[in-house]
Amino acid sequence: MAPSLEEPTQVDLDAPLKNAPKLVAPEPEHCPGPESTQAGVADSCAGCPNQKICASAPKGPDPDIPLITARLSTVRHKILVLSGKGGVGKSTFSTLLSYAFASNPALTVGLMDTDICGPSIPKMLGVEDETIHVSGEGWEPVWVLDNLGVMSVQFMLPNRDDAVIWRGAKKNGLIKKFLSEVRWGDTDVLVVDTPPGTSDEHLSVNSFLKTSGVDGAVLVCTPQEVALLDVRKEIDFCRKAGIPVLGLVENMSGFVCPGCKHESQIFRASTGGGRKLAEDEGIPFLGAVPLDPRIGQACDYGESFLDAFPESPACAAIKEVVRGVGREMGIKGDILGEE
Amino acid sequence: MPLENIKKIMLVLSGKGGVGKSSVTTQLALTLSLQGHSVGVLDIDLTGPSIPRFFGIEEHKVRQAPGGWIPVPVHDKQNLPASASSHNGSSNGSTSNSATVEKDVGSLSCMSLGFILANRSDAVIWRGPKKTAMVRQFLTDVLWPPLDFLLVDTPPGTSDEHISLLETLLKSTSGPTAPPGQLAGAVVVTTPQAISISDVKKELNFCKKTGIRVLGVVENMAGFVCPNCSECTYVFSKGGGKVMADDFGVPFLGSVPIDPAFVMLIEEGVRPVYPKGTVVGGKVAIEKQSEEGSTTSAEKTSDGLLVDKYRDCSLAPLFDGIVGTLVEDIKSMV
């Protein structure tokens, strides 16, 4: 059979979610998704072994959505940290953002790691060996500080280095649990760290959080075009999914040699970098964070860079970005509680 | 099966994103080609395809032929003349380099979802089953020319794409018609810092579970040489890759430093030029005087083949060694 050169089809982002039925076989290529209203009746369902199951499953919205909404009703703000590209510093930025928010004693902060195959948040926060406690009221997040709780798949692995070899559907199931089972409690800001790409995890987080409302997404990029290329795709995703973009942060921009203080553009912004991209796309540019090797070291040791090097230029840049995020979220006054 | 044309298949894997999988894939492909092998590159990163950008062929589209897709050619098998740098560079002989000699290069072609998208900034928002189907299609419906090596560039993680890739490959390469030992194994890429290592360890466990041979670990972004004072800074720490490889009992292929000239080569197509006395990986990089007269403005332009310009890159000798080890290793397996 000759392959088709059709335009890649996009998933229906507005499809109401319903509970996915248990399938007897893997979904076919053009599957509308077992949770869509088209399940079992779409053209592509003909001949699928799951057709009967999908068609007879109860229609209507996912019964877990009200559960999630109820659970998150005490969470005032929700921010997604996104980037199409891997390794640009999503997790680093999520940690720094959470630490910065938590430095304001008036705020309680939650950090949720939806990167199921490569969870880095626990290591960056120095809580890699913790496990989750389950009580009658739900799963208790791991508390890094008195006012900073975190949840990640890493806490559930029997061995630290175990690979999580899961297909999309299973990952979605866990993300749903993170939202419906975890006792986030009275939280001011929930930061959601995501894996690279525009796939299952992103779609799920978006649809699960739709009814409880997301403040918006912070996009992270590095200056070189190879990374910006993927970030453009992520902006396109946010538009299509209706997620407001709070702004763009450029990470790893410029490196100051500790020897001679000469600044090098390691990841050269040949196309104008993040600032130009933000201008072109009409989204706020939150700032550029220089590449400081000590940020990476602080992450490796699970320490807060902001506490360890408060005088560094990178720290000042990060704080400025965090203030920008606070402003874009519509929070009055200084979110860091410093001014 | 179109994969029958291919002698060896190598995967490039990493649990972590942005460590340089695509960059390493690109350089492995260029180096293999420089050593005279015919090479194909398959990019199965569906939501963030970077291979078209790396090879500077973003504008190209895949053509359809009866029975499948024709991959996009980067260059054909040909004879590269001695590079221009031999006239004005390295006259002292101590820095003699592959860049200065004539070379027979093998053909190089690529396949990526990027070639199928209508608009380069369009998001590909797919759930698992659709990605699975696309990966399978990439493995069965691409009409590769006869290849010595097929490199498969992967997205980060251990999920749909990886499961489908291995399911399909393990099935097709164990068939009676497949060349023996066709699925050579995986090259695992990491950066030196602990955060990256902890994700990449998961990938090594993935290889162990699925029975894929790990050909070796490449440590990327190990150190940055300041172009001003030639001091090397370990931006992302150092030595982590070697320790991890030893822990898992897999070969360590080498450390690759950050080379802004390589980024420039990819981003702007500028032939790499280094200040005098730059030392990369213990070797003196190709010294190319950038005085007026010797470096013509033509050299600064994007003329010339990527593979030709890559010969001037400081990373080329490093990858020449890595690829040499890999090819020897793969040969000895059969």
Interface residues (C-beta under 8 A of the other chain):
Chain A: A2 P3 L5 E7 P8 T9 Q10 V11 L13 P26 E27 P28 E29 H30 C31 G33 G84 K85 G86 G87 V88 S91 I116 C117 G118 S120 K123 M124 E128 R160 D161 D162 A163 V164 I165 W166 R167 G168 A169 K171 P195 P196 G197 T198 S199 D200 H202 L203 T222 Q224 E225 V226 A227 L229 D230 R232 K233 E234 I235 D236 F237 K240 A241 F255 C257 P258 G259 C260 H262 S264 Q265 I266 F267 R268 S270 T271 L291 P293 G296 Q297 C299 D300 Y301
Chain B: G15 K16 G17 G18 V19 S22 T47 G48 S50 R53 F54 V62 Q64 P66 G67 G68 W69 L113 I116 L117 A118 R120 S121 D122 A123 V124 I125 W126 R127 G128 P129 K130 K131 T132 A133 M134 Q137 D141 P155 P156 G157 T158 S159 D160 H162 I163 T191 Q193 A194 I195 S196 S198 D199 K201 K202 E203 L204 N205 F206 K209 T210 F224 C226 P227 N228 C229 E231 T233 Y234 V235 F236 S237 I258 P260 V263 M264 I266 E267 E268
